[in-house]
Amino acid sequence: MDKKYEIIIFWSEEDNAFIAEVPELPGCMADGGTYGEALANAEQVIDEWIETAMELGRPIPQPKGRLAYA
């Protein structure tokens, strides 16, 4: 399965951490103390999101690449 989803990473003052969002997978996000940590955590969460969707029989969106609104 192609897992090349767009990941948006930004700094959150409120959380004092980098936040990584995966817009194509509803509710899929992670955080980390560094940019790299947030990215690695997001990649792990993408795998977990897909695994859970498969177990529940839910559709898994195909990656679209760069999103127009991001």
C-alpha positions in Angstrom: 0.0 0.0 0.0 1.2 3.5 -0.9 1.8 5.5 2.3 3.0 8.8 0.7 0.5 11.0 2.5 1.1 14.7 2.9 2.3 15.6 6.5 2.0 19.1 7.7 4.3 20.0 10.6 4.1 23.1 12.7 5.2 24.4 16.1 2.6 24.7 18.8 3.3 27.2 21.6 0.3 25.8 23.5 1.7 22.3 23.4 5.3 23.3 23.4 5.9 20.7 20.7 5.9 20.2 16.9 2.5 18.9 15.7 2.3 16.7 12.6 -1.0 16.5 10.9 -2.0 14.1 8.1 -5.0 15.9 6.4 -6.0 13.0 4.2 -6.5 10.6 7.1 -9.1 12.1 9.5 -7.9 12.5 13.0 -4.4 11.3 12.2 -1.8 13.4 13.9 1.2 13.1 16.2 3.6 15.4 18.1 7.2 15.5 19.1 9.8 17.6 20.8 11.7 18.0 17.6 10.7 18.3 13.9 12.3 14.9 13.2 10.6 13.3 16.1 7.2 14.6 15.1 7.8 13.3 11.5 8.8 9.8 12.8 5.8 9.7 15.1 3.5 10.7 12.3 4.8 7.9 10.1 4.1 5.4 12.8 0.6 6.8 13.4 -0.1 6.6 9.7 0.7 2.8 9.8 -1.5 2.5 12.9 -4.4 4.5 11.3 -4.3 2.2 8.2 -4.1 -0.9 10.3 -7.1 0.1 12.4 -9.1 1.1 9.3 -8.4 -2.3 7.7 -9.5 -4.1 10.9 -12.8 -2.1 11.0 -13.4 -2.5 7.3 -13.3 1.2 6.6 -12.0 2.7 3.4 -8.4 3.9 3.2 -7.9 7.0 1.1 -5.3 6.9 -1.6 -2.6 9.6 -1.2 -3.2 12.5 -3.4 0.1 14.3 -2.9 0.2 18.0 -2.2 -3.1 19.3 -1.2 -4.4 22.6 -2.6 -5.4 24.1 0.7 -2.3 23.2 2.7 
